[in-house]
Amino acid sequence: MGTGIRGLLIDLDGTLYHGGIMIPGADELVRMLQREGLRYLFVTNNSSASPEVVAERLRGMGIPARPDDVVTSAQGAAAYLAEQMPGANVHVIGEAGLREAIQEAGLNLETDQPDVVVQGIDRELTYDKLAAAAAHIRSGARYILTNPDRLLPSEHGLIPGAGSISAMLQASSGVQPVVIGKPSTILMDVALKRLGLAPEETWVVGDNPATDIAAGLAAGCLSVLVLTGLATGDNYKELLAAANCEADVVIDTLPQLQEYIGNQLAQQRQRR
């Protein structure tokens, strides 16, 4: 990696934790970034929880985190809509984090005559909710999808994600959504803007080639694949090939990532 590092966009689930359990070294990695004065944000495709809830969850595992450190696909969707359609009426299929983000962006929650349908994960999904959203989209409402993840890890194994709900909505409306979350550049652009850094100064760190690494590539960032979650030593080459992308660096563990960053920073200081 020839370009200097000034900031990181770090995935969460599978990268820093599994479910409610911290991946070894995640706490020390974040503390090291703080000591070195590197900017960082936690970027998640999860649209269900607010940044406050995500930060509290991280702190509960021992990982230092503030709400301002978190960028969710719900925030990305809200920022995108506030710019494209300020003051729009929005019909939401989703959970509290998505509804809160929509309202905080100055958009209106509207169920009868929306300008746009925004859909994320909804673990209280009903047939009536799906039917209403599909009818709005067929009637001309724009369709925004927070993230394309078809499966989500849970304590009971993999469960249907926002992408699986979207498959039903696309089939019943005949409309493909604008996708906000990784691998789309929309969420990455929101995160880079908040970070205040250029893509070439920023590393994207994650465990999923199809979302994290593909998003880094699309945004012009450097990418680090960590073999701590979805990608493992056994399958990462196959996953990268399926995602049609290459990671700049592949690292086994978070302590090794911390060491790698330290070495890169030492080289940068020498070059100065």
C-alpha positions as CSV (number, residue, x, y, z in Angstrom):
1,M,0.0,0.0,0.0
2,G,1.9,3.0,-1.2
3,T,-0.5,5.7,-0.2
4,G,-0.3,7.1,3.4
5,I,-3.0,6.2,5.9
6,R,-5.0,9.0,7.5
7,G,-8.3,7.3,8.2
8,L,-10.3,4.1,8.3
9,L,-13.9,3.1,7.5
10,I,-14.4,0.0,9.6
11,D,-17.1,-2.6,9.2
12,L,-18.7,-4.0,12.4
13,D,-20.4,-7.4,12.4
14,G,-17.9,-10.0,11.5
15,T,-15.0,-7.5,11.7
16,L,-15.1,-6.2,15.3
17,Y,-17.7,-8.6,16.8
18,H,-19.9,-11.7,16.2
19,G,-23.4,-11.2,17.6
20,G,-22.7,-9.8,21.1
21,I,-19.1,-11.1,21.4
22,M,-16.1,-8.9,20.6
23,I,-13.6,-10.4,18.2
24,P,-10.2,-10.6,20.0
25,G,-8.2,-7.4,19.5
26,A,-11.0,-5.1,18.5
27,D,-10.8,-3.0,21.7
28,E,-7.0,-2.6,21.4
29,L,-7.2,-1.8,17.7
30,V,-9.6,1.1,18.3
31,R,-7.5,2.4,21.2
32,M,-4.4,2.3,19.0
33,L,-6.2,4.4,16.4
34,Q,-7.1,6.9,19.0
35,R,-3.5,7.1,20.3
36,E,-2.2,7.6,16.8
37,G,-4.7,10.3,16.0
38,L,-6.1,8.4,13.0
39,R,-9.6,9.3,12.0
40,Y,-12.1,6.4,11.8
41,L,-15.7,5.6,11.5
42,F,-17.7,2.4,12.0
43,V,-19.7,1.9,8.8
44,T,-22.5,-0.6,9.0
45,N,-25.2,-1.8,6.5
46,N,-27.4,-2.4,9.5
47,S,-30.4,0.0,9.3
48,S,-32.3,-1.3,12.4
49,A,-30.4,0.5,15.2
50,S,-29.6,4.1,15.8
51,P,-26.0,5.3,16.2
52,E,-26.6,5.7,19.9
53,V,-27.7,2.0,20.2
54,V,-24.8,0.8,18.1
55,A,-22.3,2.8,20.2
56,E,-23.8,1.5,23.4
57,R,-23.6,-2.1,22.1
58,L,-19.9,-1.6,21.2
59,R,-19.1,-0.1,24.6
60,G,-20.9,-3.1,26.2
61,M,-18.4,-5.4,24.6
62,G,-15.5,-3.2,25.7
63,I,-14.9,-1.4,22.3
64,P,-14.6,2.4,22.7
65,A,-17.4,4.1,20.7
66,R,-19.5,7.3,20.6
67,P,-22.6,7.8,18.5
68,D,-20.7,10.2,16.3
69,D,-18.3,7.3,15.4
70,V,-21.1,5.4,13.7
71,V,-22.5,5.7,10.2
72,T,-25.5,3.4,9.4
73,S,-27.2,2.6,6.1
74,A,-30.3,4.3,7.6
75,Q,-28.3,7.6,8.0
76,G,-27.0,7.1,4.4
77,A,-30.5,6.7,3.1
78,A,-31.8,9.7,5.0
79,A,-28.8,11.9,3.9
80,Y,-29.3,10.8,0.3
81,L,-33.0,11.6,0.4
82,A,-32.6,14.9,2.2
83,E,-30.3,16.0,-0.6
84,Q,-32.3,14.6,-3.5
85,M,-35.8,15.2,-2.2
86,P,-35.7,17.6,0.7
87,G,-38.9,17.5,2.8
88,A,-40.2,14.4,1.0
89,N,-43.0,12.2,2.4
90,V,-41.5,8.8,3.2
91,H,-43.1,5.4,3.7
92,V,-40.8,3.2,5.8
93,I,-40.5,-0.5,6.0
94,G,-38.0,-0.8,8.7
95,E,-37.2,-0.5,12.4
96,A,-36.6,2.3,14.9
97,G,-33.1,3.3,13.6
98,L,-34.5,3.9,10.1
99,R,-37.5,5.9,11.2
100,E,-35.4,8.0,13.5
101,A,-32.8,8.8,10.8
102,I,-35.6,9.8,8.3
103,Q,-37.1,12.2,10.8
104,E,-33.7,13.7,11.9
105,A,-33.0,14.5,8.2
106,G,-36.1,16.7,8.1
107,L,-38.2,14.2,6.1
108,N,-41.8,13.3,6.9
109,L,-43.1,9.8,7.8
110,E,-46.1,9.3,5.6
111,T,-48.1,6.1,5.1
112,D,-50.9,7.2,2.7
113,Q,-49.4,9.3,-0.1
114,P,-45.6,9.0,0.0
115,D,-43.1,10.3,-2.5
116,V,-40.7,7.5,-1.7
117,V,-40.6,4.1,0.0
118,V,-37.5,3.4,2.1
119,Q,-37.0,-0.2,3.0
120,G,-34.6,-1.9,5.4
121,I,-34.7,-4.9,7.7
122,D,-38.1,-5.3,9.4
123,R,-38.4,-8.2,11.8
124,E,-42.1,-7.4,12.3
125,L,-42.8,-7.6,8.6
126,T,-46.4,-8.5,7.6
127,Y,-48.1,-9.2,4.3
128,D,-50.1,-6.0,4.6
129,K,-46.9,-3.9,5.0
130,L,-45.5,-5.5,1.9
131,A,-48.7,-5.1,-0.1
132,A,-49.0,-1.4,0.8
133,A,-45.3,-0.6,0.0
134,A,-45.6,-2.4,-3.4
135,A,-48.8,-0.5,-4.2
136,H,-47.0,2.9,-3.4
137,I,-44.1,1.9,-5.7
138,R,-46.3,0.9,-8.5
139,S,-48.1,4.2,-8.1
140,G,-44.9,6.1,-8.7
141,A,-43.2,6.4,-5.3
142,R,-39.4,6.1,-5.6
143,Y,-37.9,3.0,-4.0
144,I,-34.8,3.2,-1.8
145,L,-33.2,0.1,-0.3
146,T,-30.9,0.7,2.8
147,N,-28.8,-2.3,2.1
148,P,-28.8,-5.4,-0.2
149,D,-27.7,-8.0,2.4
150,R,-29.9,-11.1,1.8
151,L,-28.9,-12.8,5.0
152,L,-28.0,-11.6,8.5
153,P,-26.1,-13.4,11.2
154,S,-28.1,-14.0,14.4
155,E,-27.8,-16.1,17.6
156,H,-30.1,-18.6,15.7
157,G,-27.9,-18.7,12.6
158,L,-28.5,-16.8,9.4
159,I,-31.9,-15.0,9.0
160,P,-33.5,-13.1,6.0
161,G,-32.1,-9.6,5.6
162,A,-33.2,-6.4,3.9
163,G,-32.2,-7.8,0.5
164,S,-34.6,-10.8,1.0
165,I,-37.5,-8.4,1.7
166,S,-36.4,-6.4,-1.3
167,A,-36.6,-9.4,-3.5
168,M,-40.3,-9.7,-2.7
169,L,-40.9,-6.0,-3.2
170,Q,-39.1,-6.0,-6.5
171,A,-41.0,-9.0,-7.7
172,S,-44.4,-7.4,-6.7
173,S,-43.7,-3.9,-7.9
174,G,-41.5,-4.5,-11.0
175,V,-39.1,-1.8,-9.8
176,Q,-35.4,-2.0,-8.8
177,P,-34.4,0.2,-5.9
178,V,-31.6,2.7,-5.5
179,V,-29.2,0.8,-3.1
180,I,-27.6,2.9,-0.3
181,G,-25.5,0.5,1.7
182,K,-22.3,-1.3,0.8
183,P,-21.2,-2.1,-2.0
184,S,-22.9,1.1,-3.2
185,T,-20.8,4.2,-3.1
186,I,-23.7,6.3,-1.6
187,L,-23.0,5.1,2.0
188,M,-19.2,5.4,1.4
189,D,-19.6,9.0,0.1
190,V,-21.6,9.9,3.2
191,A,-18.9,8.3,5.4
192,L,-16.0,9.9,3.6
193,K,-17.6,13.3,3.8
194,R,-18.0,13.0,7.5
195,L,-14.5,11.7,7.9
196,G,-13.2,14.7,5.9
197,L,-10.6,12.7,4.0
198,A,-10.0,11.8,0.3
199,P,-10.5,8.2,-0.7
200,E,-6.8,7.6,-1.4
201,E,-6.0,8.5,2.3
202,T,-8.7,6.1,3.6
203,W,-8.7,2.4,4.2
204,V,-11.8,0.3,4.2
205,V,-11.6,-2.6,6.6
206,G,-14.1,-5.5,6.5
207,D,-14.7,-9.2,6.4
208,N,-17.1,-9.4,3.4
209,P,-15.6,-9.1,-0.1
210,A,-19.0,-8.6,-1.7
211,T,-19.9,-5.6,0.4
212,D,-16.9,-4.1,2.3
213,I,-14.1,-4.8,-0.3
214,A,-16.3,-4.0,-3.3
215,A,-17.5,-0.8,-1.6
216,G,-13.9,0.3,-1.0
217,L,-12.9,-0.4,-4.6
218,A,-15.9,1.5,-5.9
219,A,-15.2,4.5,-3.7
220,G,-11.5,4.6,-4.7
221,C,-10.3,3.7,-1.2
222,L,-7.7,1.1,-0.3
223,S,-9.1,-2.1,1.1
224,V,-8.2,-4.5,3.9
225,L,-9.9,-7.9,4.1
226,V,-9.8,-9.3,7.6
227,L,-10.4,-13.1,8.0
228,T,-12.4,-12.7,11.1
229,G,-16.0,-13.2,9.9
230,L,-17.5,-14.2,6.6
231,A,-14.1,-14.5,4.9
232,T,-11.8,-17.1,6.3
233,G,-8.4,-18.6,5.3
234,D,-10.3,-21.4,3.5
235,N,-12.8,-19.4,1.5
236,Y,-11.5,-15.8,1.0
237,K,-10.1,-16.3,-2.5
238,E,-13.3,-17.9,-3.7
239,L,-15.3,-15.0,-2.1
240,L,-13.1,-12.4,-3.7
241,A,-13.5,-14.1,-7.1
242,A,-17.3,-14.3,-6.7
243,A,-17.3,-10.6,-5.8
244,N,-15.0,-9.8,-8.8
245,C,-12.7,-7.7,-6.7
246,E,-9.3,-7.8,-5.0
247,A,-8.3,-6.6,-1.6
248,D,-5.1,-4.5,-1.3
249,V,-4.2,-6.4,1.9
250,V,-5.5,-9.7,3.4
251,I,-4.9,-10.0,7.2
252,D,-5.8,-12.9,9.5
253,T,-6.5,-11.3,12.9
254,L,-7.1,-7.9,14.4
255,P,-3.8,-7.9,16.4
256,Q,-2.0,-8.5,13.1
257,L,-4.0,-5.6,11.6
258,Q,-2.9,-3.4,14.5
259,E,0.7,-4.4,13.9
260,Y,0.4,-3.7,10.2
261,I,-1.1,-0.2,10.7
262,G,1.8,0.5,13.2
263,N,4.3,-0.5,10.6
264,Q,2.7,1.6,7.9
265,L,2.7,4.7,10.2
266,A,6.4,4.1,11.1
267,Q,7.2,4.1,7.4
268,Q,5.2,7.2,6.8
269,R,7.2,9.0,9.6
270,Q,10.5,7.9,8.0
271,R,9.5,9.2,4.6
272,R,8.8,12.6,6.2
